[in-house]
Amino acid sequence: MDSPSQFGGKTASEYSDSYKHELAAYELDKMLGLDFLPAIIERRIKGKKGSLREWVDDVMPRYGHEQMPPDADKTRDQIQTVWLFDYLIYNVDRRTHNLMIGSNWHPVLIDHSMAFTLFEDPVRPLYRFPKEVIEALRNLSDDEIKGRLKSFLRPVQIQAFMKRRMRVLDMVNHQIEKGNQDEVFFSLAEIR
């Protein structure tokens, strides 16, 4: 059911919790080449539609809380990538129970039913970006985005996503203009 939503001291005109957001997040994960989300499909069970996600066995117990990551820089960039994805989909529900860590220290993201709100301001600081994701964001046309997400999201949600996309690209362009390109970009291959 749609209703106003509050998050971070701001209010958005609508909010919905839907299995379709799971499907949209997975589609976007594929479009951006992240490979952070397990496969997900739409299924009808006992007459009700919903989403069915691949089960992931190869995760650290208790999210790896008792172990230190082997590479702090890699972990920092993985977190920046998760924050970037969560900003793009505006996921207001990222908690330790829906961010699993694979045994290879690769993030595994689940539970995106509360994503795709209409907020536009970033909640977390974004200062490092995977260059492949930025290139994918630059190369995606509005028509392609609409075509691939229209089955899962309302037009107003797609429009909010596109505004956040442009905001990210503006952040990146600003850093490039300042000559910070080497400090801003890293490769997805480096964090896998």
PLY file of the C-alpha trace (Angstrom):
ply
format ascii 1.0
element vertex 192
property float x
property float y
property float z
element edge 191
property int vertex1
property int vertex2
end_header
0.00 0.00 0.00
1.32 3.44 -0.90
1.67 6.05 1.80
4.01 8.90 2.73
7.45 7.82 3.93
9.90 9.46 6.33
13.61 8.79 6.30
16.59 10.81 7.51
14.38 13.72 8.56
12.76 14.01 5.11
9.35 12.98 3.85
8.60 11.48 0.44
5.10 11.64 -0.97
4.81 7.89 -1.45
6.24 4.65 -0.24
5.51 1.02 -0.99
6.88 -2.33 0.11
6.73 -4.75 -2.82
8.28 -7.96 -4.09
8.56 -6.16 -7.44
11.26 -3.97 -5.94
13.31 -7.14 -5.43
13.00 -7.86 -9.15
13.87 -4.27 -10.09
16.94 -4.31 -7.84
18.14 -7.55 -9.42
17.57 -6.16 -12.91
19.56 -3.04 -12.02
22.34 -5.16 -10.49
22.62 -6.92 -13.86
22.46 -3.66 -15.83
25.34 -2.24 -13.80
27.40 -5.44 -13.80
27.68 -5.57 -10.00
26.88 -9.22 -9.32
26.02 -8.42 -5.68
22.49 -9.90 -5.72
21.64 -13.59 -5.93
19.37 -14.53 -8.84
15.70 -13.73 -8.35
12.60 -14.48 -10.41
8.88 -13.83 -10.19
6.76 -16.87 -9.24
3.13 -17.62 -8.55
2.58 -19.98 -5.61
-0.92 -20.98 -4.53
-2.33 -18.21 -6.69
-0.19 -15.42 -5.20
2.60 -13.68 -7.07
5.90 -13.02 -5.38
9.63 -13.26 -5.84
11.81 -16.31 -5.42
15.49 -15.76 -4.64
18.43 -18.11 -5.03
19.63 -19.43 -1.66
23.23 -18.51 -0.85
25.13 -21.06 1.26
28.63 -19.69 0.97
28.39 -16.86 3.49
30.28 -16.21 6.69
28.56 -17.17 9.90
27.31 -14.15 11.79
28.38 -11.99 8.85
32.06 -12.41 9.68
31.88 -10.27 12.84
34.67 -12.19 14.51
37.09 -11.87 11.60
38.93 -8.88 10.25
38.79 -8.34 6.48
42.08 -9.31 4.85
42.29 -6.07 2.81
40.98 -2.83 4.34
41.14 -0.85 1.06
39.18 -3.52 -0.80
36.58 -3.62 1.98
36.27 0.19 1.92
35.61 0.11 -1.83
33.12 -2.74 -1.47
31.23 -0.71 1.12
31.31 2.35 -1.15
29.83 0.18 -3.93
27.07 -1.12 -1.65
26.30 2.45 -0.57
26.21 3.57 -4.20
23.79 0.79 -5.13
21.62 1.50 -2.08
21.53 5.18 -3.03
20.59 4.44 -6.64
17.68 2.24 -5.53
17.18 4.28 -2.35
17.08 1.29 -0.08
15.99 2.47 3.37
16.34 -1.01 4.89
20.02 -2.01 4.64
20.92 -3.72 7.91
23.33 -6.46 8.91
20.71 -9.16 8.33
20.35 -8.25 4.64
24.01 -7.64 3.85
25.74 -10.97 3.92
29.44 -11.47 3.36
30.55 -14.37 1.19
33.45 -16.52 2.34
35.55 -14.63 -0.25
34.58 -11.33 1.45
32.31 -10.44 -1.50
29.07 -8.66 -0.44
25.80 -10.52 -1.02
22.80 -8.17 -0.94
19.25 -9.31 -0.20
15.91 -7.81 0.85
15.11 -4.85 -1.38
11.33 -4.79 -1.00
11.44 -1.39 0.71
13.65 0.19 -1.97
12.80 2.59 -4.79
11.38 5.33 -2.63
11.21 8.85 -4.05
14.00 10.38 -1.96
16.85 12.06 -3.83
19.45 13.21 -1.27
22.25 10.75 -0.42
22.20 9.46 3.15
25.75 8.11 3.25
28.89 9.78 1.92
29.76 8.74 -1.62
33.34 9.54 -2.52
34.76 6.49 -4.36
33.13 4.84 -7.33
33.64 1.65 -9.37
34.53 2.97 -12.81
32.62 0.17 -14.60
29.40 1.11 -12.78
29.84 4.79 -13.58
30.40 3.93 -17.25
27.27 1.75 -17.21
25.28 4.62 -15.67
26.61 6.99 -18.35
25.78 4.57 -21.18
22.27 3.61 -20.10
19.65 5.50 -22.07
16.43 6.67 -20.46
14.53 4.40 -22.86
16.58 1.36 -21.83
16.07 2.11 -18.13
12.33 2.54 -18.59
12.09 -0.56 -20.77
13.87 -2.80 -18.29
12.26 -1.46 -15.11
8.68 -0.66 -16.20
7.40 -4.13 -15.29
8.50 -3.66 -11.70
8.29 0.05 -10.89
5.81 2.88 -11.32
6.88 5.75 -13.63
7.44 8.07 -10.65
9.86 5.53 -9.11
11.78 5.21 -12.38
11.97 9.00 -12.62
13.34 9.22 -9.06
15.96 6.60 -9.93
17.00 8.58 -13.02
17.37 11.75 -10.90
19.62 9.87 -8.45
21.60 8.47 -11.39
22.21 12.01 -12.70
23.15 13.18 -9.23
25.81 10.44 -8.99
27.17 11.36 -12.41
27.30 15.02 -11.35
29.25 14.05 -8.19
31.72 12.07 -10.28
32.08 14.82 -12.91
32.74 17.37 -10.17
35.56 15.22 -8.75
37.04 14.70 -12.23
36.97 18.47 -12.87
38.88 18.96 -9.60
41.54 16.53 -10.87
40.69 13.81 -8.36
40.07 11.03 -10.89
42.76 8.70 -9.50
41.37 9.06 -5.97
37.74 8.67 -7.01
37.76 5.56 -9.21
38.54 1.92 -8.59
37.79 -1.19 -10.62
35.15 -3.80 -9.78
37.78 -6.42 -10.62
39.87 -5.10 -7.72
37.11 -5.72 -5.16
36.05 -9.20 -6.25
0 1
1 2
2 3
3 4
4 5
5 6
6 7
7 8
8 9
9 10
10 11
11 12
12 13
13 14
14 15
15 16
16 17
17 18
18 19
19 20
20 21
21 22
22 23
23 24
24 25
25 26
26 27
27 28
28 29
29 30
30 31
31 32
32 33
33 34
34 35
35 36
36 37
37 38
38 39
39 40
40 41
41 42
42 43
43 44
44 45
45 46
46 47
47 48
48 49
49 50
50 51
51 52
52 53
53 54
54 55
55 56
56 57
57 58
58 59
59 60
60 61
61 62
62 63
63 64
64 65
65 66
66 67
67 68
68 69
69 70
70 71
71 72
72 73
73 74
74 75
75 76
76 77
77 78
78 79
79 80
80 81
81 82
82 83
83 84
84 85
85 86
86 87
87 88
88 89
89 90
90 91
91 92
92 93
93 94
94 95
95 96
96 97
97 98
98 99
99 100
100 101
101 102
102 103
103 104
104 105
105 106
106 107
107 108
108 109
109 110
110 111
111 112
112 113
113 114
114 115
115 116
116 117
117 118
118 119
119 120
120 121
121 122
122 123
123 124
124 125
125 126
126 127
127 128
128 129
129 130
130 131
131 132
132 133
133 134
134 135
135 136
136 137
137 138
138 139
139 140
140 141
141 142
142 143
143 144
144 145
145 146
146 147
147 148
148 149
149 150
150 151
151 152
152 153
153 154
154 155
155 156
156 157
157 158
158 159
159 160
160 161
161 162
162 163
163 164
164 165
165 166
166 167
167 168
168 169
169 170
170 171
171 172
172 173
173 174
174 175
175 176
176 177
177 178
178 179
179 180
180 181
181 182
182 183
183 184
184 185
185 186
186 187
187 188
188 189
189 190
190 191
